[in-house]
Amino acid sequence: MAPPLSRVKREQLRKRRNNLLRRHNEFWVLYGMKSWLIMELPDGQIFTYHSHPDTSPPSREDMKTRPKPTIVRTPRDYISATSAQSVGRDIPAFCAPVRQTQKWEALANHLNNNRRIVS
């Protein structure tokens, strides 16, 4: 089980969860897309959303037999280079394997001497 969340984190989680559920509802209202969502909170509580409560979500077998292929996404598909960096680390230094001219050398020295530290 996950450690207990602070009051601020619980409130942030509540707002994000409600925003996500609202967005799922908008897919149905604005675009006529059916959607199903199941979330398990860190404390074990489960939230569900069904745009069509009387229609069950498609099974794996049903997704395989559809005329159009099923698109599968995982968290790895949404990791960007900026979110992968740790907070509080130095900005990466400019690095080039071979310097062609003195201008490039001067630029590299300038960047190394004037790096900002992210706080």
C-alpha positions as CSV (number, residue, x, y, z in Angstrom):
1,M,0.0,0.0,0.0
2,A,1.2,3.5,-0.8
3,P,2.2,5.9,2.0
4,P,-0.5,8.4,3.1
5,L,-0.7,11.6,1.1
6,S,-0.5,15.1,2.5
7,R,-3.5,17.3,2.5
8,V,-2.1,19.3,-0.4
9,K,-1.4,16.2,-2.4
10,R,-4.9,14.8,-1.7
11,E,-6.5,18.0,-2.9
12,Q,-4.3,18.0,-6.0
13,L,-5.2,14.4,-6.7
14,R,-8.9,15.2,-6.2
15,K,-8.8,18.1,-8.7
16,R,-6.8,16.1,-11.3
17,R,-9.2,13.1,-11.0
18,N,-12.2,15.3,-11.4
19,N,-10.7,17.0,-14.4
20,L,-9.9,13.7,-16.0
21,L,-13.4,12.4,-15.5
22,R,-14.8,15.7,-16.9
23,R,-12.6,15.3,-20.0
24,H,-13.8,11.7,-20.5
25,N,-17.4,13.0,-20.4
26,E,-16.5,15.7,-22.9
27,F,-15.3,13.0,-25.4
28,W,-18.9,11.7,-25.4
29,V,-20.7,15.0,-25.3
30,L,-18.6,16.8,-28.0
31,Y,-17.5,13.9,-30.2
32,G,-19.8,11.0,-29.6
33,M,-16.9,8.8,-28.4
34,K,-17.7,6.0,-25.9
35,S,-15.2,5.8,-23.1
36,W,-14.5,3.7,-20.0
37,L,-12.1,4.6,-17.2
38,I,-11.1,2.7,-14.1
39,M,-8.7,4.3,-11.6
40,E,-7.4,2.8,-8.3
41,L,-6.3,5.5,-5.9
42,P,-3.2,4.9,-3.7
43,D,-5.5,4.1,-0.7
44,G,-7.2,1.3,-2.8
45,Q,-10.4,3.2,-3.6
46,I,-11.6,2.6,-7.2
47,F,-13.2,5.2,-9.4
48,T,-15.0,4.3,-12.7
49,Y,-16.5,6.3,-15.5
50,H,-18.7,4.8,-18.3
51,S,-20.0,7.1,-20.9
52,H,-22.6,4.4,-21.6
53,P,-23.4,2.7,-18.3
54,D,-25.5,0.0,-20.0
55,T,-22.6,-0.9,-22.4
56,S,-19.7,-3.0,-21.1
57,P,-16.2,-2.1,-22.3
58,P,-14.9,-4.1,-25.2
59,S,-13.0,-7.3,-24.3
60,R,-9.5,-8.1,-25.6
61,E,-11.0,-10.6,-28.1
62,D,-13.5,-8.0,-29.3
63,M,-10.7,-5.5,-29.8
64,K,-8.8,-8.0,-32.0
65,T,-11.8,-8.7,-34.2
66,R,-12.7,-5.1,-35.0
67,P,-12.2,-3.9,-38.6
68,K,-9.8,-1.1,-37.5
69,P,-6.7,-1.9,-35.5
70,T,-6.7,-1.1,-31.8
71,I,-4.2,1.6,-30.7
72,V,-2.5,0.8,-27.5
73,R,-0.7,3.4,-25.4
74,T,1.4,3.0,-22.3
75,P,3.0,5.6,-20.0
76,R,6.3,5.3,-22.0
77,D,4.5,6.9,-25.0
78,Y,4.0,10.1,-23.0
79,I,7.4,10.6,-21.4
80,S,9.1,13.7,-22.8
81,A,12.8,14.6,-22.6
82,T,12.0,17.5,-20.3
83,S,9.9,15.5,-17.8
84,A,12.6,12.8,-17.7
85,Q,15.1,15.3,-16.2
86,S,15.4,15.5,-12.5
87,V,14.4,18.7,-10.8
88,G,17.3,20.4,-9.1
89,R,20.1,19.2,-11.4
90,D,22.4,21.4,-13.5
91,I,21.4,22.2,-17.1
92,P,23.4,19.9,-19.3
93,A,26.6,21.4,-20.6
94,F,27.1,21.9,-24.3
95,C,29.2,19.1,-25.6
96,A,30.7,18.6,-29.1
97,P,33.2,15.9,-29.9
98,V,35.3,18.0,-32.3
99,R,35.6,21.8,-32.3
100,Q,36.0,23.1,-35.9
101,T,36.9,26.7,-35.2
102,Q,37.9,29.0,-32.4
103,K,34.3,30.5,-32.4
104,W,32.9,27.1,-31.4
105,E,35.5,26.8,-28.7
106,A,34.7,30.3,-27.4
107,L,30.9,29.4,-27.4
108,A,31.5,26.2,-25.5
109,N,33.6,28.0,-22.9
110,H,31.0,30.7,-22.5
111,L,28.2,28.1,-22.0
112,N,30.3,26.2,-19.5
113,N,31.1,29.4,-17.5
114,N,27.6,30.7,-17.5
115,R,25.5,27.6,-16.9
116,R,22.4,28.3,-14.8
117,I,21.5,26.0,-11.9
118,V,17.8,24.9,-11.9
119,S,16.4,25.2,-8.4
